[in-house]
């Protein structure tokens, strides 16, 4: 009986030691996986920050471009009228220089 108890105890201790090694190995693997995942997360967060910054810059550029376009559209008729007046003045000046009677 004592031999059986000693043998059972030794078997239990051997199995416990084996499980302890397996658990320690699993913990190391889990920690490695966690470190890799945290590294990937940090990379993705940095990529997101860069993408967000690029998006903000693009949106700012679009807003500035929109303001410029709005200005051109709003002043188009006035600029065209001034250009027509300038062209007409140049035609009249050319006529005068060509010797035509301008009235």
TATAZI-V510829 format. One record per residue. RES is the residue in three letters. PSI is psi in degrees with one decimal (NA if undefined). OMEGA is omega in radians with two decimals (none if undefined). BURIAL is I if it has 24 or more other ideal C-beta (glycine too) atoms within 12 Angstrom, else O. Layout:
res=RES psi=PSI omega=OMEGA burial=BURIAL
res=RES psi=PSI omega=OMEGA burial=BURIAL
This chain:
res=UNK psi=-43.3 omega=3.13 burial=O
res=UNK psi=-37.1 omega=3.10 burial=O
res=UNK psi=-40.9 omega=3.13 burial=O
res=UNK psi=-42.3 omega=3.12 burial=O
res=UNK psi=-40.8 omega=3.12 burial=O
res=UNK psi=-44.0 omega=3.13 burial=O
res=UNK psi=-44.9 omega=3.11 burial=O
res=UNK psi=-41.1 omega=3.13 burial=O
res=UNK psi=-45.5 omega=-3.14 burial=O
res=UNK psi=-40.0 omega=3.09 burial=O
res=UNK psi=-43.6 omega=3.12 burial=O
res=UNK psi=-40.5 omega=3.13 burial=O
res=UNK psi=-39.7 omega=3.12 burial=O
res=UNK psi=-42.9 omega=3.13 burial=O
res=UNK psi=-38.3 omega=3.10 burial=O
res=UNK psi=-41.0 omega=3.11 burial=O
res=UNK psi=-41.6 omega=3.10 burial=O
res=UNK psi=-46.0 omega=3.13 burial=O
res=UNK psi=-36.3 omega=3.12 burial=O
res=UNK psi=-43.1 omega=3.09 burial=O
res=UNK psi=-42.7 omega=3.12 burial=O
res=UNK psi=-43.2 omega=3.13 burial=O
res=UNK psi=-39.5 omega=3.11 burial=O
res=UNK psi=-41.7 omega=3.10 burial=O
res=UNK psi=-42.3 omega=3.12 burial=O
res=UNK psi=-38.1 omega=3.12 burial=O
res=UNK psi=-43.7 omega=3.12 burial=O
res=UNK psi=-44.7 omega=3.13 burial=O
res=UNK psi=-41.4 omega=3.12 burial=O
res=UNK psi=-41.9 omega=3.12 burial=O
res=UNK psi=-39.0 omega=3.08 burial=O
res=UNK psi=-45.6 omega=3.14 burial=O
res=UNK psi=-40.4 omega=3.13 burial=O
res=UNK psi=-43.3 omega=3.13 burial=O
res=UNK psi=-42.1 omega=3.10 burial=O
res=UNK psi=-44.0 omega=3.14 burial=O
res=UNK psi=-41.3 omega=3.12 burial=O
res=UNK psi=-37.7 omega=3.08 burial=O
res=UNK psi=-44.8 omega=3.11 burial=O
res=UNK psi=-40.5 omega=3.12 burial=O
res=UNK psi=-43.9 omega=3.13 burial=O
res=UNK psi=-41.8 omega=3.11 burial=O
res=UNK psi=-43.7 omega=-3.14 burial=O
res=UNK psi=-39.7 omega=3.11 burial=O
res=UNK psi=-40.6 omega=3.12 burial=O
res=UNK psi=-42.8 omega=3.10 burial=O
res=UNK psi=-39.9 omega=3.11 burial=O
res=UNK psi=-42.3 omega=3.14 burial=O
res=UNK psi=-41.6 omega=3.11 burial=O
res=UNK psi=-44.0 omega=3.13 burial=O
res=UNK psi=-40.3 omega=3.12 burial=O
res=UNK psi=-41.6 omega=3.11 burial=O
res=UNK psi=-43.2 omega=3.09 burial=O
res=UNK psi=-42.1 omega=3.12 burial=O
res=UNK psi=-43.1 omega=3.12 burial=O
res=UNK psi=-41.8 omega=3.12 burial=O
res=UNK psi=-40.7 omega=3.12 burial=O
res=UNK psi=-43.5 omega=3.12 burial=O
res=UNK psi=-38.6 omega=3.09 burial=O
res=UNK psi=-44.3 omega=3.13 burial=O
res=UNK psi=-43.0 omega=3.13 burial=O
res=UNK psi=-41.7 omega=3.13 burial=O
res=UNK psi=-42.9 omega=3.11 burial=O
res=UNK psi=-42.9 omega=3.11 burial=O
res=UNK psi=-39.1 omega=3.12 burial=O
res=UNK psi=-41.2 omega=3.11 burial=O
res=UNK psi=-42.9 omega=3.12 burial=O
res=UNK psi=-43.5 omega=3.13 burial=O
res=UNK psi=-42.0 omega=3.11 burial=O
res=UNK psi=-41.2 omega=3.12 burial=O
res=UNK psi=-45.9 omega=-3.13 burial=O
res=UNK psi=-43.4 omega=-3.14 burial=O
res=UNK psi=-42.4 omega=-3.10 burial=O
res=UNK psi=-33.2 omega=-3.07 burial=O
res=UNK psi=9.3 omega=-3.07 burial=O
res=UNK psi=-51.1 omega=-3.09 burial=O
res=UNK psi=-43.4 omega=3.13 burial=O
res=UNK psi=-43.3 omega=-3.14 burial=O
res=UNK psi=-37.4 omega=3.12 burial=O
res=UNK psi=-41.5 omega=3.12 burial=O
res=UNK psi=-43.9 omega=3.12 burial=O
res=UNK psi=-40.2 omega=3.12 burial=O
res=UNK psi=-41.4 omega=3.10 burial=O
res=UNK psi=-41.1 omega=3.11 burial=O
res=UNK psi=-41.8 omega=3.14 burial=O
res=UNK psi=-41.9 omega=3.12 burial=O
res=UNK psi=-43.1 omega=3.12 burial=O
res=UNK psi=-42.5 omega=3.10 burial=O
res=UNK psi=-40.2 omega=3.10 burial=O
res=UNK psi=-37.9 omega=3.09 burial=O
res=UNK psi=-43.4 omega=3.13 burial=O
res=UNK psi=-41.3 omega=3.12 burial=O
res=UNK psi=-39.8 omega=3.11 burial=O
res=UNK psi=-41.5 omega=3.11 burial=O
res=UNK psi=-43.8 omega=3.14 burial=O
res=UNK psi=-42.9 omega=-3.14 burial=O
res=UNK psi=-24.4 omega=3.10 burial=O
res=UNK psi=-6.8 omega=3.10 burial=O
res=UNK psi=8.8 omega=3.13 burial=O
res=UNK psi=155.5 omega=3.13 burial=O
res=UNK psi=116.4 omega=-3.09 burial=O
res=UNK psi=128.7 omega=3.12 burial=O
res=UNK psi=NA omega=none burial=O
